[in-house]
Amino acid sequence: MAQPAHPARPLQDNSPTAGRTPSVLLWAGAGAGGLIVIGALALWFHYGTQVFFEMIRTGFAACF
């Protein structure tokens, strides 16, 4: 009889980085989101509220 190519139960990953990938991706996403928010606030304070909302309104008008 031929033996199965894979074991009946999966092998365990005992490496130091096992299980850290979701956490790293979560922190990277949170960091990217934080940079976007900080960038938007910086533009708002630099150009003022009127220009900021004018750009948003122009973008909505271009989409619809």
N, C-alpha and C positions, 0 to 999 in steps of 0.2 A: 504494500500500500504506500502511496505517496504521502509525504508529510506536508501540512499546510506551510505556505511560504512565510506566514506571519504567526507570531505566538498567539495563544488564546486570550491573553490579557496584554494590554499595551505596556511597553517599557516605561519606567519612571525616569523623568529627567531630574537628575540630582545636581545639575549645574548651579552655580551661584546666581545666575540671572533667571532661573526658572520662575515663571509667574509674574515677572516684573514688567513684561511688555504692555499689558493693559494700563498699568499705572503710569508708565512712561508716556504712553499715547494720551492719556487723560491730562497729565500735567502739560504736555506740549500743546494740546488743544486749548487748555485754559490760558497758557502763556500767550498764544497767538491771539485769542479773543481779547485778552487784556491789552495787548499792544494795539489792536484795532480801536478799542474804546479810548485808550490814551491818545492815539493819533487823532481821532474825531474830536476829542475835547481840546487838544492843542490847536487844531484848525479853527474850532469855534472861538476860542479865546483870541487867536491871532487875527482872524478876519471879521469877527463880530457876529452877532446873532442875525442881523439882516442878510448878510451875504451867505451865511450858512443855510438859512431857510430858503433863500432864493435858489441856491444850488439844488436843494432837495426838491423844490417845486418844479424847477426846470427838468430835473431827471424824471419826475413823475409825468410831466407833460410829454416828454419824449417817448416814454413807454406806452402811454395811453393815447 
